[in-house]
């Protein structure tokens, strides 16, 4: 175990020690330096890989109550505790905590920053041990399977052979599916929310727009902005704004913002944000660049684009789960057009074809993809009920 | 009448004279310098406004066979003839021409570049007569109503009091609705395709992303790039790529591109366009910057954002058409998520409430918003039938 620094912030992640944190009351989480080299899908090997993670609750003596949370594209390990940079509550505090659907008074929750990320796990902002300089684009491209492989090594280090459940939404759901496929014997149950077994052409297209926005920023400097002491903030903000539209639904945008003006009665007849929706998007872009790294955004979006679980099985998704004893729960949201119900159903059909145990829940909401992060009682009751059932099967009180 | 130059190309638009054209066989169209000043919604006045336009067919002695075509955001007056810059066929040649649904052997078709545009009509790339320098952001913000007002003055100059039909899709449809509302006595019939009576929050959001991409490009120079001899090509390409996704449907993208790779068998594990959809988007971005001006993109997207026909009537859309004798035809496409059928139906309901004559056609297709520019037989037969009927009413053979 060693320290890890969060890029751009100077914040140091170390076990239960909060020196240098922007939100000093926040627990910075733990870090684990992998003893083994990490072999990647691209053929390269990462030596001395660091995994930054955060745990909640207590591992029982049988190590049978572990729940692994997989985060989405711009998430991190702070799913159920204050974010050390922004000071905001954990991104899934509605779902995870004492008495919550993922009850940390019963379960031992682990959440790790993905490799390629920028919250302490090894990523493009880290120092390349070979050159002694920041990786930048010298960092190898990673895949969803690589992220999962790193998490498996973390569980090894924590002495956890089998998790009660692996749970995630969006890109987190991709990891859930990959976990169940790569390590079926280590996953008693799996909850994949608002996700897909492959990234669609439209989703790849939106990601490419975001990447091009970053790369068009002259401060990106072919990825070597760290060493130049600059950051492609404008490009990253544009990327975030474009992506953010896809997280919401047309209906929700119309309901929340419509054509309302921001702090004015009439049009300005100038190029400033007249509409509330514009101010909102600007805010999303600005707050994002304060907490996220542009190269990590490139690497993680690419990992999602490359994800196609069926492709590893000659196009037959069911083969990814053949013989699986894992119990699956799939949750989709009716107005999610980024990972629409049809893509979630496709997973359910494949699991059925593989004779796996699966339940599929489609929740009616107008909140779009972001619903998985919001107050959605039907999602909460589904997760609570499912976890209680698998917990009972494993003899948890 | 005077010459007009197309920005960035050195191409000169003048009546039936093609000197300097990239595609010398193309007819460069006509230009009209308005004798009157053009009063704008923003309160400013444009003096010496130029309208670049193109006509097809012959105006009859009664001047009763005129059909006005209104173009979309990135369209121009070359709806039915070769584009003088790109050399490509007219953008609506499938619909307009001899024997086509808009039959130029019967009808006199007029199509004018909108003010604020970059194909010869007065816009931000023109010389500001006050300063003697390129307008840039000194150009006044324009609205859909301003565009229509300029077209009305053009019709005055051409001696056309009343058009048989005004027809357009997308932003062209907005102009159609504005025409029918502002000048009901000059519009015998109106065909609005894949459009809306107001720009939605989601559409404003996508436009703002595009504008921010342009403005984030350091070569934009606060709009003064012309005088600096540069162009914000990267930002404009990103804006076009983002917009282009919204012109298609998720289904069509999956059908056309899916996850197919471009000229390769395996992932590159690098940040180059591995997927066909990425290469396609890059091509769309690149070809766009060769023919379009970044500031015009800012101005025209803003005009669309500001469009809300009901707002001029205390929120009651029906009042925009009260007492109208115009015959309306509305056409929507099932998979259009930029201007969805619901927005088109909203116009139909308002016209019904105003006791206007309206027919509404919803066409089943997976091609998304772009369907209005494509080979859609049901659209063609609808337009042909509607025009024949209104032509017969006006005594045209």
Contacts between the chains, C-beta under 8 A, distances in Angstrom:
chain1	res1	chain2	res2	distance
A	41	B	269	8.0
A	42	B	267	8.0
A	42	B	269	4.0
A	43	B	269	7.7
A	137	B	271	7.2
A	140	B	269	7.2
A	141	B	267	7.9
A	141	B	269	4.2
A	141	B	270	6.8
A	198	B	259	6.5
A	199	B	259	7.4
A	200	B	250	6.6
A	200	B	253	7.3
A	200	B	254	5.9
A	200	B	259	7.9
A	201	B	250	7.8
A	201	B	253	4.0
A	201	B	254	5.1
A	201	B	256	7.6
A	201	B	257	4.5
A	201	B	258	5.7
A	201	B	259	6.8
A	201	B	275	7.5
A	201	B	277	4.6
A	202	B	245	6.5
A	202	B	248	8.0
A	202	B	250	4.5
A	202	B	253	4.8
A	202	B	254	7.3
A	204	B	259	7.4
A	204	B	275	5.3
A	204	B	277	5.4
A	204	B	278	6.7
A	205	B	241	7.8
A	205	B	245	4.9
A	205	B	253	6.7
A	205	B	277	5.2
A	205	B	278	7.4
A	205	B	281	5.8
A	206	B	242	7.9
A	206	B	245	6.3
A	208	B	241	7.2
A	208	B	273	7.3
A	208	B	275	7.9
A	208	B	277	7.5
A	208	B	278	4.7
A	208	B	281	5.9
A	209	B	238	6.4
A	209	B	241	4.9
A	209	B	242	4.7
A	209	B	245	7.0
A	209	B	281	7.1
A	211	B	271	6.8
A	212	B	234	8.0
A	212	B	237	7.3
A	212	B	238	5.2
A	212	B	241	6.4
A	212	B	282	7.9
A	212	B	285	7.6
A	213	B	213	5.8
A	213	B	216	7.6
A	213	B	238	5.0
A	215	B	271	7.4
A	216	B	213	7.5
A	216	B	216	7.7
A	216	B	217	6.7
A	216	B	234	3.9
A	216	B	235	6.3
A	216	B	237	7.6
A	216	B	238	5.7
A	217	B	216	6.7
A	218	B	218	5.8
A	234	B	212	8.0
A	234	B	216	3.9
A	235	B	216	6.4
A	237	B	212	7.3
A	237	B	216	7.7
A	238	B	209	6.3
A	238	B	212	5.2
A	238	B	213	5.0
A	238	B	216	5.8
A	238	B	238	7.0
A	241	B	205	7.8
A	241	B	208	7.2
A	241	B	209	4.9
A	241	B	212	6.4
A	242	B	206	7.9
A	242	B	209	4.7
A	242	B	242	5.4
A	245	B	202	6.5
A	245	B	205	4.9
A	245	B	206	6.3
A	245	B	209	7.0
A	248	B	202	7.9
A	250	B	200	6.6
A	250	B	201	7.8
A	250	B	202	4.5
A	250	B	337	7.2
A	250	B	340	7.6
A	253	B	200	7.3
A	253	B	201	4.0
A	253	B	202	4.8
A	253	B	205	6.7
A	254	B	200	5.9
A	254	B	201	5.1
A	254	B	202	7.3
A	256	B	201	7.6
A	257	B	201	4.5
A	258	B	201	5.7
A	259	B	198	6.4
A	259	B	199	7.4
A	259	B	200	7.9
A	259	B	201	6.8
A	259	B	204	7.4
A	259	B	308	6.0
A	259	B	311	7.8
A	267	B	42	8.0
A	267	B	141	7.9
A	267	B	306	5.8
A	269	B	41	8.0
A	269	B	42	4.0
A	269	B	43	7.8
A	269	B	140	7.2
A	269	B	141	4.2
A	270	B	141	6.8
A	271	B	137	7.1
A	271	B	211	6.8
A	271	B	215	7.4
A	271	B	298	6.2
A	271	B	302	6.9
A	273	B	208	7.3
A	274	B	305	7.9
A	275	B	201	7.5
A	275	B	204	5.4
A	275	B	208	7.9
A	275	B	305	7.0
A	277	B	201	4.6
A	277	B	204	5.4
A	277	B	205	5.2
A	277	B	208	7.5
A	278	B	204	6.7
A	278	B	205	7.4
A	278	B	208	4.7
A	281	B	205	5.8
A	281	B	208	5.8
A	281	B	209	7.2
A	282	B	212	7.9
A	285	B	212	7.5
A	298	B	271	6.2
A	302	B	271	6.9
A	305	B	274	7.9
A	305	B	275	7.0
A	306	B	267	5.8
A	308	B	259	6.0
A	311	B	259	7.8
A	337	B	250	7.2
A	337	B	337	7.7
A	340	B	250	7.6
